[in-house]
Amino acid sequence: MIFTRWDAEVGWVETVDLYMSVLREGERSEPAPLAELNTDGADFGVAAGPNGRWLTTRMVTNTSASASSQVLARYRR
C-alpha cells in the first residue's frame, strides 16, 4: 500500500511525503518513506498506471512518472 503521511503539527505542505507498507503473512510492515519519489517539496497523489509499470505522483510544483519496478524493487524483498 502506498499512501501519503504528514505531521499535522508542522503542516501539510512542509511535511507530506509518500510512504509504503507491504502486507506479508497477514501483517503490514512498518511504513517506510519512498525515497526514490519523495522530494524536498510536498509529494502526494500517487497512482499506478493501468499496466502497473508506472507510478505517477503529484508534487506541489509538477507531476512525475517513474518506472514502478525500479521504485518498488527494494520493498519486495
C-alpha positions in Angstrom: 0.0 0.0 0.0 1.4 3.4 -1.0 0.0 6.4 0.9 0.7 10.0 2.0 1.8 10.8 5.5 2.5 14.2 7.2 3.0 15.9 10.5 -0.2 17.8 11.3 1.6 19.9 13.9 4.1 21.2 11.4 1.9 21.5 8.3 0.9 19.5 5.3 2.9 21.4 2.6 6.1 21.2 4.7 6.0 17.5 5.6 3.7 15.5 3.3 5.6 12.6 1.6 4.8 9.2 0.1 5.2 6.0 2.2 4.8 2.3 1.6 3.7 -0.6 3.7 3.9 -4.2 2.5 1.4 -7.0 3.5 3.4 -10.2 4.4 1.8 -13.2 6.0 -1.2 -11.2 7.1 0.7 -8.3 8.7 1.7 -4.9 7.4 5.3 -3.8 7.5 6.3 -0.5 9.3 5.6 2.3 6.8 8.8 3.4 5.0 9.3 6.6 3.0 9.6 6.2 -0.7 12.9 7.9 -1.0 13.0 7.3 -4.8 10.0 9.5 -5.3 10.0 12.0 -2.4 11.4 15.4 -3.0 12.1 18.4 -0.8 8.6 19.6 -1.5 5.1 18.2 -0.9 4.7 14.8 -2.6 1.2 13.2 -2.8 -1.4 11.7 -5.1 0.3 8.5 -6.2 -1.4 6.4 -8.8 -0.4 3.2 -10.7 -0.7 3.1 -14.4 -3.2 0.6 -16.0 -0.5 -2.0 -16.6 1.3 -1.4 -13.2 4.5 -0.5 -14.9 4.4 3.2 -14.0 3.7 5.2 -10.8 2.5 8.8 -11.2 2.9 11.2 -8.3 1.8 14.8 -7.7 4.1 17.4 -6.3 3.1 21.0 -5.4 5.1 22.2 -8.5 4.5 19.4 -11.0 3.7 15.8 -11.8 6.2 12.9 -12.2 6.2 9.4 -13.6 8.6 6.7 -12.6 9.0 3.0 -13.5 7.3 1.1 -10.8 9.8 -1.8 -11.0 12.7 0.5 -10.1 10.8 2.2 -7.3 9.3 -0.9 -5.6 12.2 -3.3 -6.0 13.7 -2.8 -2.6 10.3 -3.3 -0.9 9.6 -6.7 -2.5 12.5 -8.5 -0.6 
